[in-house]
C-alpha cells in the first residue's frame, strides 16, 4: 500500500506539472525533460510523461483498481 500511495502522489504531481507548464507558456517537453533528471525523477515521469505529451492516454493501470488499492489503506 505504501507503493500505491507514492505512485498516486507522483502521478498527480506529473499531471499538475504539465498543466502548469502549459499555462505558464513553457515547453512541456522541456519541463518534463528537466524535472525527470532531478529529484522529481521517477518511473512515472519516464514512462507516462512522454505518452501524455503525445496524447496517448491509454491506461497503464485502471483507475478502478487503483482506487480499490487506495481504499484498502483507509
MOPAC internal coordinates of N, CA, C and O (Angstrom, degrees):
PM7 1SCF
backbone

  N    0.0000 0     0.00 0     0.00 0    0    0    0
  C    1.4306 1     0.00 0     0.00 0    1    0    0
  C    1.5351 1   110.71 1     0.00 0    2    1    0
  O    1.2310 1   120.71 1   147.32 1    3    2    1
  N    1.3236 1   116.25 1   -32.68 1    3    2    1
  C    1.4635 1   119.07 1   177.25 1    5    3    2
  C    1.5207 1   110.66 1   -59.13 1    6    5    3
  O    1.2310 1   120.38 1   140.74 1    7    6    5
  N    1.3308 1   116.88 1   -39.26 1    7    6    5
  C    1.4583 1   121.14 1   177.78 1    9    7    6
  C    1.5194 1   110.71 1   -61.89 1   10    9    7
  O    1.2310 1   119.89 1   135.95 1   11   10    9
  N    1.3338 1   117.81 1   -44.05 1   11   10    9
  C    1.4593 1   121.28 1  -178.15 1   13   11   10
  C    1.5304 1   111.32 1   -64.40 1   14   13   11
  O    1.2310 1   120.32 1   142.87 1   15   14   13
  N    1.3084 1   116.99 1   -37.13 1   15   14   13
  C    1.4695 1   120.61 1   176.60 1   17   15   14
  C    1.5241 1   109.67 1   -63.14 1   18   17   15
  O    1.2310 1   120.55 1   134.26 1   19   18   17
  N    1.3264 1   116.55 1   -45.74 1   19   18   17
  C    1.4638 1   120.46 1  -179.89 1   21   19   18
  C    1.5240 1   111.39 1   -64.48 1   22   21   19
  O    1.2310 1   120.25 1   138.87 1   23   22   21
  N    1.3278 1   117.13 1   -41.13 1   23   22   21
  C    1.4594 1   120.61 1   179.48 1   25   23   22
  C    1.5292 1   110.41 1   -65.49 1   26   25   23
  O    1.2310 1   120.19 1   137.31 1   27   26   25
  N    1.3191 1   117.25 1   -42.69 1   27   26   25
  C    1.4651 1   120.76 1   179.22 1   29   27   26
  C    1.5212 1   110.40 1   -58.05 1   30   29   27
  O    1.2310 1   120.78 1   134.86 1   31   30   29
  N    1.3161 1   116.12 1   -45.14 1   31   30   29
  C    1.4614 1   120.16 1   179.33 1   33   31   30
  C    1.5176 1   112.51 1   -64.36 1   34   33   31
  O    1.2310 1   120.52 1   138.09 1   35   34   33
  N    1.3270 1   116.61 1   -41.91 1   35   34   33
  C    1.4628 1   118.88 1  -177.86 1   37   35   34
  C    1.5243 1   111.51 1   -70.85 1   38   37   35
  O    1.2310 1   119.75 1   144.70 1   39   38   37
  N    1.3199 1   118.08 1   -35.30 1   39   38   37
  C    1.4695 1   120.74 1   178.24 1   41   39   38
  C    1.5289 1   110.42 1   -67.05 1   42   41   39
  O    1.2310 1   120.90 1   138.15 1   43   42   41
  N    1.3203 1   115.88 1   -41.85 1   43   42   41
  C    1.4663 1   119.96 1   177.33 1   45   43   42
  C    1.5227 1   110.19 1   -62.82 1   46   45   43
  O    1.2310 1   120.42 1   136.16 1   47   46   45
  N    1.3200 1   116.80 1   -43.84 1   47   46   45
  C    1.4596 1   120.90 1   179.86 1   49   47   46
  C    1.5299 1   111.44 1   -64.00 1   50   49   47
  O    1.2310 1   120.11 1   140.94 1   51   50   49
  N    1.3119 1   117.39 1   -39.06 1   51   50   49
  C    1.4608 1   121.49 1   177.38 1   53   51   50
  C    1.5251 1   110.26 1   -59.80 1   54   53   51
  O    1.2310 1   120.69 1   129.10 1   55   54   53
  N    1.3145 1   116.29 1   -50.90 1   55   54   53
  C    1.4656 1   120.28 1  -179.23 1   57   55   54
  C    1.5245 1   111.29 1   -61.44 1   58   57   55
  O    1.2310 1   120.23 1   134.20 1   59   58   57
  N    1.3042 1   117.16 1   -45.80 1   59   58   57
  C    1.4627 1   121.00 1  -178.81 1   61   59   58
  C    1.5290 1   111.79 1   -64.45 1   62   61   59
  O    1.2310 1   120.16 1   141.60 1   63   62   61
  N    1.3138 1   117.29 1   -38.40 1   63   62   61
  C    1.4639 1   119.38 1  -179.43 1   65   63   62
  C    1.5258 1   111.02 1   -66.70 1   66   65   63
  O    1.2310 1   120.19 1   143.77 1   67   66   65
  N    1.3378 1   117.24 1   -36.23 1   67   66   65
  C    1.4589 1   119.92 1   178.43 1   69   67   66
  C    1.5233 1   111.72 1   -72.51 1   70   69   67
  O    1.2310 1   120.20 1   143.76 1   71   70   69
  N    1.3247 1   117.21 1   -36.24 1   71   70   69
  C    1.4735 1   120.84 1   175.39 1   73   71   70
  C    1.5237 1   109.65 1   -64.08 1   74   73   71
  O    1.2310 1   120.70 1   136.04 1   75   74   73
  N    1.3368 1   116.26 1   -43.96 1   75   74   73
  C    1.4654 1   120.44 1   178.20 1   77   75   74
  C    1.5272 1   110.73 1   -61.36 1   78   77   75
  O    1.2310 1   120.42 1   133.29 1   79   78   77
  N    1.3190 1   116.79 1   -46.71 1   79   78   77
  C    1.4669 1   120.82 1  -178.61 1   81   79   78
  C    1.5258 1   110.49 1   -56.80 1   82   81   79
  O    1.2310 1   120.56 1   134.38 1   83   82   81
  N    1.3162 1   116.53 1   -45.62 1   83   82   81
  C    1.4633 1   120.58 1  -179.60 1   85   83   82
  C    1.5282 1   110.75 1   -64.26 1   86   85   83
  O    1.2310 1   120.23 1   134.24 1   87   86   85
  N    1.3296 1   117.17 1   -45.76 1   87   86   85
  C    1.4662 1   121.55 1  -179.30 1   89   87   86
  C    1.5252 1   111.77 1   -63.59 1   90   89   87
  O    1.2310 1   120.49 1   147.13 1   91   90   89
  N    1.3232 1   116.68 1   -32.87 1   91   90   89
  C    1.4649 1   121.30 1  -178.83 1   93   91   90
  C    1.5265 1   111.92 1   -84.53 1   94   93   91
  O    1.2310 1   120.29 1   178.12 1   95   94   93
  N    1.3216 1   117.06 1    -1.88 1   95   94   93
  C    1.4574 1   120.40 1  -179.93 1   97   95   94
  C    1.5163 1   113.54 1    76.48 1   98   97   95
  O    1.2310 1   120.67 1  -159.20 1   99   98   97
  N    1.3156 1   116.32 1    20.80 1   99   98   97
  C    1.4611 1   120.97 1   179.85 1  101   99   98
  C    1.5245 1   110.30 1   -89.59 1  102  101   99
  O    1.2310 1   120.69 1   -19.21 1  103  102  101
  N    1.2870 1   116.28 1   160.79 1  103  102  101
  C    1.4578 1   120.92 1   174.00 1  105  103  102
  C    1.5209 1   107.90 1   -72.08 1  106  105  103
  O    1.2310 1   120.56 1   -62.99 1  107  106  105
  N    1.3266 1   116.54 1   117.01 1  107  106  105
  C    1.4622 1   119.55 1   179.68 1  109  107  106
  C    1.5290 1   110.63 1   -62.90 1  110  109  107
  O    1.2310 1   120.58 1   141.35 1  111  110  109
  N    1.3158 1   116.49 1   -38.65 1  111  110  109
  C    1.4582 1   120.81 1   177.07 1  113  111  110
  C    1.5267 1   111.04 1   -62.91 1  114  113  111
  O    1.2310 1   121.20 1   136.66 1  115  114  113
  N    1.3246 1   115.31 1   -43.34 1  115  114  113
  C    1.4617 1   120.20 1   179.27 1  117  115  114
  C    1.5188 1   112.21 1   -63.87 1  118  117  115
  O    1.2310 1   120.60 1   137.88 1  119  118  117
  N    1.3253 1   116.47 1   -42.12 1  119  118  117
  C    1.4667 1   120.57 1   178.52 1  121  119  118
  C    1.5246 1   109.69 1   -63.87 1  122  121  119
  O    1.2310 1   120.63 1   133.16 1  123  122  121
  N    1.3198 1   116.40 1   -46.84 1  123  122  121
  C    1.4615 1   120.30 1   179.74 1  125  123  122
  C    1.5315 1   110.56 1   -59.15 1  126  125  123
  O    1.2310 1   120.28 1   135.15 1  127  126  125
  N    1.3146 1   117.06 1   -44.85 1  127  126  125
  C    1.4606 1   121.75 1   179.52 1  129  127  126
  C    1.5280 1   111.05 1   -62.07 1  130  129  127
  O    1.2310 1   120.76 1   137.15 1  131  130  129
  N    1.3138 1   116.15 1   -42.85 1  131  130  129
  C    1.4629 1   120.42 1  -177.59 1  133  131  130
  C    1.5219 1   112.15 1   -68.40 1  134  133  131
  O    1.2310 1   120.31 1   129.51 1  135  134  133
  N    1.3259 1   117.01 1   -50.49 1  135  134  133
  C    1.4674 1   118.15 1  -175.75 1  137  135  134
  C    1.5290 1   112.68 1   -71.73 1  138  137  135
  O    1.2310 1   120.08 1   154.45 1  139  138  137
  N    1.3216 1   117.45 1   -25.55 1  139  138  137
  C    1.4645 1   118.81 1   179.96 1  141  139  138
  C    1.5230 1   111.80 1   -71.31 1  142  141  139
  O    1.2310 1   120.44 1   161.51 1  143  142  141
  N    1.3278 1   116.77 1   -18.49 1  143  142  141
  C    1.4677 1   120.79 1   179.84 1  145  143  142
  C    1.5262 1   112.77 1   -89.52 1  146  145  143
  O    1.2310 1   120.30 1   169.77 1  147  146  145
  N    1.3305 1   117.04 1   -10.23 1  147  146  145
  C    1.4597 1   120.78 1  -177.09 1  149  147  146
  C    1.5197 1   112.41 1  -106.00 1  150  149  147
  O    1.2310 1   121.20 1    23.56 1  151  150  149
  N    1.3171 1   115.31 1  -156.44 1  151  150  149
  C    1.4651 1   121.80 1  -176.35 1  153  151  150
  C    1.5227 1   112.70 1   -63.44 1  154  153  151
  O    1.2310 1   119.71 1   157.87 1  155  154  153
  N    1.3290 1   118.17 1   -22.13 1  155  154  153
  C    1.4602 1   121.38 1   179.93 1  157  155  154
  C    1.5291 1   112.48 1   -83.80 1  158  157  155
  O    1.2310 1   120.29 1   175.92 1  159  158  157
  N    1.3172 1   117.05 1    -4.08 1  159  158  157
  C    1.4595 1   120.46 1  -178.45 1  161  159  158
  C    1.5213 1   112.12 1   -56.91 1  162  161  159
  O    1.2310 1   120.80 1   -38.52 1  163  162  161
  N    1.3322 1   116.07 1   141.48 1  163  162  161
  C    1.4641 1   120.57 1  -179.41 1  165  163  162
  C    1.5228 1   110.66 1  -160.37 1  166  165  163
  O    1.2310 1   121.20 1   -11.27 1  167  166  165
  N    1.3037 1   115.32 1   168.73 1  167  166  165
  C    1.4539 1   121.73 1   176.15 1  169  167  166
  C    1.5248 1   109.45 1   -60.39 1  170  169  167
  O    1.2310 1   120.36 1   137.75 1  171  170  169
  N    1.3155 1   116.92 1   -42.25 1  171  170  169
  C    1.4689 1   121.03 1  -179.81 1  173  171  170
  C    1.5234 1   111.41 1   -60.98 1  174  173  171
  O    1.2310 1   120.31 1   134.94 1  175  174  173
  N    1.3205 1   117.01 1   -45.06 1  175  174  173
  C    1.4613 1   120.58 1   177.97 1  177  175  174
  C    1.5221 1   110.86 1   -60.45 1  178  177  175
  O    1.2310 1   120.55 1   133.31 1  179  178  177
  N    1.3104 1   116.55 1   -46.69 1  179  178  177
  C    1.4693 1   120.85 1  -177.03 1  181  179  178
  C    1.5255 1   113.15 1   -67.46 1  182  181  179
  O    1.2310 1   120.40 1   145.02 1  183  182  181
  N    1.3110 1   116.85 1   -34.98 1  183  182  181
  C    1.4610 1   120.10 1  -174.11 1  185  183  182
  C    1.5185 1   114.32 1   -99.79 1  186  185  183
  O    1.2310 1   120.05 1   138.40 1  187  186  185
  N    1.3095 1   117.52 1   -41.60 1  187  186  185
  C    1.4649 1   119.94 1  -178.22 1  189  187  186
  C    1.5173 1   112.94 1   -90.11 1  190  189  187
  O    1.2310 1   120.07 1   148.25 1  191  190  189
  N    1.3208 1   117.47 1   -31.75 1  191  190  189
  C    1.4676 1   120.77 1  -178.76 1  193  191  190
  C    1.5173 1   113.46 1   -54.05 1  194  193  191
  O    1.2310 1   119.38 1   125.00 1  195  194  193
  N    1.3223 1   118.79 1   -55.00 1  195  194  193
  C    1.4689 1   120.05 1   179.63 1  197  195  194
  C    1.5337 1   112.58 1   -61.25 1  198  197  195
  O    1.2310 1   120.44 1   142.97 1  199  198  197
  N    1.3245 1   116.76 1   -37.03 1  199  198  197
  C    1.4659 1   119.80 1   177.95 1  201  199  198
  C    1.5260 1   111.01 1   -64.02 1  202  201  199
  O    1.2310 1   120.61 1   137.73 1  203  202  201
  N    1.3227 1   116.45 1   -42.27 1  203  202  201
  C    1.4646 1   120.61 1   179.85 1  205  203  202
  C    1.5279 1   109.68 1   -61.81 1  206  205  203
  O    1.2310 1   120.51 1   135.66 1  207  206  205
  N    1.3281 1   116.63 1   -44.34 1  207  206  205
  C    1.4626 1   119.83 1  -179.11 1  209  207  206
  C    1.5255 1   112.17 1   -63.48 1  210  209  207
  O    1.2310 1   120.05 1   153.32 1  211  210  209
  N    1.3264 1   117.51 1   -26.68 1  211  210  209
  C    1.4634 1   121.34 1   177.50 1  213  211  210
  C    1.5322 1   112.09 1   -85.31 1  214  213  211
  O    1.2310 1   120.46 1   177.08 1  215  214  213
  N    1.3427 1   116.72 1    -2.92 1  215  214  213
  C    1.4556 1   120.41 1  -178.36 1  217  215  214
  C    1.5217 1   112.89 1    82.64 1  218  217  215
  O    1.2310 1   120.32 1  -165.35 1  219  218  217
  N    1.3248 1   116.99 1    14.65 1  219  218  217
  C    1.4618 1   122.30 1   179.11 1  221  219  218
  C    1.5249 1   108.66 1   -91.51 1  222  221  219
  O    1.2310 1   120.85 1   -77.01 1  223  222  221
  N    1.3202 1   115.98 1   102.99 1  223  222  221
  C    1.4594 1   121.04 1  -177.49 1  225  223  222
  C    1.5272 1   112.21 1  -109.01 1  226  225  223
  O    1.2310 1   120.82 1  -156.95 1  227  226  225
  N    1.3353 1   116.04 1    23.05 1  227  226  225
  C    1.4592 1   118.97 1   175.49 1  229  227  226
  C    1.5290 1   108.03 1   -60.83 1  230  229  227
  O    1.2310 1   120.64 1   -44.25 1  231  230  229
  N    1.3267 1   116.38 1   135.75 1  231  230  229
  C    1.4656 1   118.43 1  -176.83 1  233  231  230
  C    1.5213 1   112.40 1   -68.83 1  234  233  231
  O    1.2310 1   121.47 1   -38.60 1  235  234  233
  N    1.3132 1   114.80 1   141.40 1  235  234  233
  C    1.4529 1   120.81 1   171.16 1  237  235  234
  C    1.5184 1   108.33 1   -94.26 1  238  237  235
  O    1.2310 1   121.52 1   159.01 1  239  238  237
  N    1.3097 1   114.70 1   -20.99 1  239  238  237
  C    1.4644 1   123.47 1   179.38 1  241  239  238
  C    1.5107 1   104.95 1  -157.67 1  242  241  239
  O    1.2310 1   120.21 1   -48.35 1  243  242  241
  N    1.3031 1   117.20 1   131.65 1  243  242  241
  C    1.4660 1   120.11 1  -174.67 1  245  243  242
  C    1.5247 1   112.00 1   -74.62 1  246  245  243
  O    1.2310 1   121.11 1   -40.91 1  247  246  245
  N    1.3168 1   115.48 1   139.09 1  247  246  245
  C    1.4604 1   122.51 1  -177.38 1  249  247  246
  C    1.5258 1   110.81 1   -57.30 1  250  249  247
  O    1.2310 1   120.02 1   140.92 1  251  250  249
  N    1.3125 1   117.57 1   -39.08 1  251  250  249
  C    1.4655 1   119.80 1  -178.96 1  253  251  250
  C    1.5307 1   111.42 1   -59.41 1  254  253  251
  O    1.2310 1   119.98 1   142.71 1  255  254  253
  N    1.3195 1   117.64 1   -37.29 1  255  254  253
  C    1.4637 1   120.82 1   178.15 1  257  255  254
  C    1.5287 1   110.75 1   -73.98 1  258  257  255
  O    1.2310 1   121.44 1   143.02 1  259  258  257
  N    1.3072 1   114.85 1   -36.98 1  259  258  257
  C    1.4601 1   120.40 1   178.28 1  261  259  258
  C    1.5306 1   110.18 1   -62.75 1  262  261  259
  O    1.2310 1   120.65 1   133.63 1  263  262  261
  N    1.3284 1   116.36 1   -46.37 1  263  262  261
  C    1.4668 1   120.49 1   178.71 1  265  263  262
  C    1.5213 1   110.94 1   -63.68 1  266  265  263
  O    1.2310 1   120.36 1   141.06 1  267  266  265
  N    1.3216 1   116.91 1   -38.94 1  267  266  265
  C    1.4732 1   120.24 1   176.77 1  269  267  266
  C    1.5196 1   109.85 1   -57.53 1  270  269  267
  O    1.2310 1   120.98 1   133.56 1  271  270  269
  N    1.3294 1   115.74 1   -46.44 1  271  270  269
  C    1.4653 1   119.67 1   180.00 1  273  271  270
  C    1.5241 1   111.51 1   -63.15 1  274  273  271
  O    1.2310 1   120.44 1   137.34 1  275  274  273
  N    1.3358 1   116.76 1   -42.66 1  275  274  273
  C    1.4593 1   119.38 1  -179.18 1  277  275  274
  C    1.5316 1   111.81 1   -67.59 1  278  277  275
  O    1.2310 1   120.25 1   148.21 1  279  278  277
  N    1.3192 1   117.13 1   -31.79 1  279  278  277
  C    1.4752 1   120.03 1   178.30 1  281  279  278
  C    1.5202 1   111.08 1   -69.24 1  282  281  279
  O    1.2310 1   119.74 1   151.34 1  283  282  281
  N    1.3139 1   118.09 1   -28.66 1  283  282  281
  C    1.4673 1   121.07 1   177.84 1  285  283  282
  C    1.5256 1   110.09 1   -61.90 1  286  285  283
  O    1.2310 1   120.87 1   149.71 1  287  286  285
  N    1.3266 1   115.93 1   -30.29 1  287  286  285
  C    1.4603 1   121.41 1  -177.61 1  289  287  286
  C    1.5352 1   112.10 1   -65.55 1  290  289  287
  O    1.2310 1   120.72 1   143.39 1  291  290  289
  N    1.3340 1   116.22 1   -36.61 1  291  290  289
  C    1.4732 1   119.75 1  -174.64 1  293  291  290
  C    1.4930 1   113.26 1   -79.00 1  294  293  291
  O    1.2310 1   120.10 1   180.00 1  295  294  293

